[in-house]
Amino acid sequence: MDVAIRDQLLNNLQLELENKKLLLHNKSKHVQKLSGENKFLNGVNDDYKTHYRYIKKIKEEQYRSMAVLSDYLDNLKNQTGIAEESIKKANTQQKKLFREMNKLKNDIDNLVVEEE
């Protein structure tokens, strides 16, 4: 598969995922608002909260795992005798990890708001 096509597919999937997250967020807010008026929606509202707690837990675990990887890369870079090229690769990987960790942190923060 051509790299450009694969990248476009990945971008499309990422956009679709973001759209689904927004849809879920909007539905959650709507159900939360209506659950005060309709006691039958309390169960649905509780399901949304359970779902958000589960996603938050998974993202926190991912964040911790990435932090461990980042620490490992720090230790690797600090060891003597590592080639310059290896250090550059470790730095590149660590930057990618930090970007992913920032995304996860933002997702976790948004999920905390959803739970409240």
N, C-alpha and C positions, 0 to 999 in steps of 0.2 A: 504494500500500500504506500502510495506517495506520502511523504512527510507533510506536505502542505495540506493534503486532503485529511490526513489524520488529525492535524492541528485544528483544522476547521471543524471537524466532527467533535473534537474535545471542547472547543469553544462553544459549539451549539449545545452540547450536553451540559456544560457549566451554566449557560444562560437558562436552559430549561430547568435545571436544579434550582437556580435562584428564583425563577418564576413560581415554581412549586412551593418553595419556602415562603414567598410572599403570599401566595394563595392560602397556605396553611395558617399563616399569621393572621390574615384578614378573617378567615373563618373562625379561628379561635376567639378573636376579639368579638365577633358577632355572636357566637354562642355564649360567650361569657356575659355579654350584655343581656341577651335574651334569657339566660338561665335565672336571672333575678325575677323575671316575669313568669317563667314557665318551669315548674319544678321538675318536669320530665327531662329537661335539658341539663339538669345538674349532673347526671351520669355522663353525658357527652362532654360536658365541661371538665369533669374529673378525668375522663379519658385523655383529653388534650393535655391536662396538667401532668398526668402520668407519662405521656409521650414526651413532653418537654423535659421532664426530669431524667428520663432514660437517655435522651439525646445529649443532655448536659453531662451526664455521667460518662458516656462514651467519649465525648470531646475532651473532658478533663483527663481521661486516661490517655488519649492521644497526645494531649499537651505534655503530660508527664513523661511519656515515652520519648517524645521529641526532645525534651529537656535532658533526658539521660543520653540520648545520641549527641546532643550538643556538648555535653560535658565530656563524653568520650572523645569527640573531635578536638576539644581543648587539650585533653591529656595527650592525645596523639601528636598534636602540633608541638607540645612542650617537650616531648621526648627528644633526646639528642640523637643525631645521626639520621634524621629524616630528610630526604631529598627535598629541594626547593619545590619541585613539581608536585610532590605529594602534599606539601603544605598549601600550595595554591588550590589543589583539588579539595582539600579539607575545608579551606576557607569558603570556597564556592558552595560546597555542600552545607556548611554551617549557615551561610546566608539564606539558602533555600529553606532550611529548617526554621530559621527565625521568621521568614515570611509566612510559612505555614503556621507557626506558633501564634503569630499575630492574628491570622485569620481565625484560628481556633479560639483565641482569647476573645475576639469580637463576637464570634458565634456564642460562646459561653455567656458573655455579658448580655447579649440579646435574649438568650434563653432565661436568664435570671429575671429579666424584666417581664418576660412572658408568664413566668410562674406567679408573679405577684399580682 
